[in-house]
Amino acid sequence: MDTIYEKQAKVFKAFCDEKRLQILELLRDGEKCACTLVYELDMAQSTLSYHMKILCESGIVDSRKDGKWTHYKISKEGSSFAVKLLKTLTTLNTAKE
């Protein structure tokens, strides 16, 4: 079971690669098949699988199987978690003791 810090680190790992940022940009238009992502990104299926594993493990992207292909979309829940996490970690504590 992941600790809270491991879960948080997975979110930041998902965002720290140029290819994963490109994938997220493409998914902003809605669900896409892996075959479409492979074509649009001009990358090997194995490379896409590596990046999608990281994005899915972070919770930012959801996947579903349809025949031999997997379809991906941005997770509303995962996206909300990432936004709240960044805001929480970068907000100064201003409470005085």
N, C-alpha and C positions, 0 to 999 in steps of 0.2 A: 504494500500500500504506500502510495506517495505521501510524503510530508507536504505541508502547505507550501514550503519553499520549493520543493521539487515541482509541484504543480505550477507555481508561478514562473519558475525558470523555463518550463516547457513553452509557456506563452511567449516569453522573450526570445527563446531559441527560434520559434516559428517566424518571428519578425526580422531576424538578423541575417537574412540571406537574400541577395538580389533576385534570384529565381523564385523564391517563395513569395516575395513581394509582387513579382510579375504575375504569379499564379493568382494571388488574392485580387489583383487588379482585374484579371479576366473574370473571376468569379463574382465580382461586384454586379455584373449584368445578369446574374442568375446561374442556375445549375448548369454544369458542363460535363460532358462525357470525357473520360480520360483520353479517348482517341482525338477529340477536339483539342485538348490541352497539349498533347504530344505534337500535333500538327502546328498549332499556333505558336508554340514556344520553340519549335524545331529542336526537340530533345528526344533522347531515347526513352522508351517505355520504362526501362529500369531506373533511369535518373528521375523521371517523373514519380515513380513509385516511392523512391527514397524521400523526395520532398513532400509527397502527400502523406506519408507515414508520420512525418514530423508535424505537419499541419493538423492532421486528424488527432494525434496524441495530445496536442495542445488544447484541443476542444474548439478551436477556431473554425475548423472545417468539418462538415458531416459528409459521410459517404453512404452510398447505397449501390448494391449490385443489380445489374440488369443484363442477364445473359452472361456473356464473357467480359463485358465492360463494367467499369465502376463509374458512377456519376458522383460529382462533388458539388457542394454548395457551402457558402458561408453560414455558419451556425449563429443564429440570433443570440442564443444563450452564451456561446463562447465569445462572441464579439462583445457582448455586454460585460462579461467577466473581465475581458482584456482592458476595456475602457475604464472600468471601475478600479482595476488593479493599478493601472498607470496613474490615475488620478490620486489614489490613496498613497502610493509610494512617493509621489512628487509634491504632495501637499505638506507644507510646514506645520508642525504642531505649534500652535500659538497659545495654548493653555498655560497660564502662569500658576505656579504652585505657591 
